[in-house]
């Protein structure tokens, strides 16, 4: 009985902690975006880099933009971001959507 309780408790704790880890990963990964998009996603008009805070894009659209790019965007977003896989792109997208 005691071990069953411990397993249930461990599973519950892991379920609560995992989303925090993912958000932290997204925040750490976003630091590479901050020179253009600002530390808090506020954008940099002088660079013509848009604000990401409050974006109307959903997470899937952000992931797609990061992985595939758009020919009408300026570098580095005119093609997919080098060294970025889907898991990292999803973490960044989740972080961007959390910016308030």
C-alpha positions in Angstrom: 0.0 0.0 0.0 2.8 2.4 0.9 4.7 1.8 -2.3 1.6 2.3 -4.4 1.1 5.7 -2.7 4.7 6.6 -3.4 4.3 5.7 -7.1 1.1 7.8 -7.4 2.8 10.7 -5.6 5.8 10.5 -7.8 3.7 10.4 -11.0 1.6 13.4 -9.7 4.8 15.4 -9.0 6.4 14.6 -12.3 3.2 15.7 -14.1 3.4 19.1 -12.3 7.1 19.6 -12.9 7.4 18.6 -16.5 5.6 21.6 -18.0 7.8 23.9 -15.9 10.9 22.3 -17.4 9.5 22.7 -20.9 8.8 26.4 -20.3 12.4 26.9 -18.9 13.8 25.2 -22.0 11.8 27.6 -24.2 13.0 30.6 -22.2 16.6 29.5 -22.5 16.2 28.8 -26.3 14.4 32.1 -26.8 17.6 33.9 -25.6 19.0 33.3 -29.1 16.0 35.2 -30.5 16.2 38.2 -28.1 18.9 40.2 -29.9 16.3 40.9 -32.6 12.9 40.3 -30.8 13.8 41.7 -27.4 14.4 40.0 -24.1 10.7 40.1 -23.3 9.5 39.6 -26.9 8.8 43.4 -27.3 10.4 43.5 -30.7 12.9 46.0 -32.0 11.4 48.5 -34.5 14.8 49.9 -35.5 15.7 46.4 -36.8 12.2 45.9 -38.2 11.9 42.8 -35.9 8.3 42.4 -34.8 7.1 42.0 -31.3 6.3 38.4 -30.4 4.6 39.2 -27.1 0.9 39.0 -27.8 1.3 37.5 -31.2 -1.9 36.3 -32.9 0.0 33.3 -34.3 -0.8 30.1 -32.6 1.9 27.7 -31.4 1.7 25.5 -34.5 2.2 28.6 -36.8 5.2 29.7 -34.8 6.7 26.2 -35.0 6.1 26.1 -38.7 7.7 29.6 -39.1 10.8 28.5 -37.1 11.2 25.2 -38.9 10.4 26.2 -42.5 10.7 29.9 -42.6 9.0 32.2 -45.1 10.5 33.5 -48.3 9.0 36.9 -47.7 10.8 37.2 -44.3 14.2 38.6 -43.8 17.1 36.4 -42.6 17.2 34.3 -40.6 13.5 33.6 -41.0 13.5 33.4 -44.8 14.3 29.7 -44.3 14.2 27.3 -41.4 16.4 28.0 -38.4 19.6 26.0 -38.5 20.1 23.5 -35.7 16.5 23.7 -34.5 14.4 20.6 -34.2 10.7 20.2 -33.7 10.9 19.8 -29.9 13.0 22.9 -29.5 10.7 24.9 -31.8 7.7 23.8 -29.8 9.4 24.9 -26.6 10.1 28.3 -28.1 6.6 28.6 -29.4 5.1 27.7 -26.0 7.4 30.3 -24.3 6.4 33.0 -26.9 2.7 32.3 -26.3 3.3 32.7 -22.5 4.7 36.2 -22.9 2.4 38.8 -21.5 
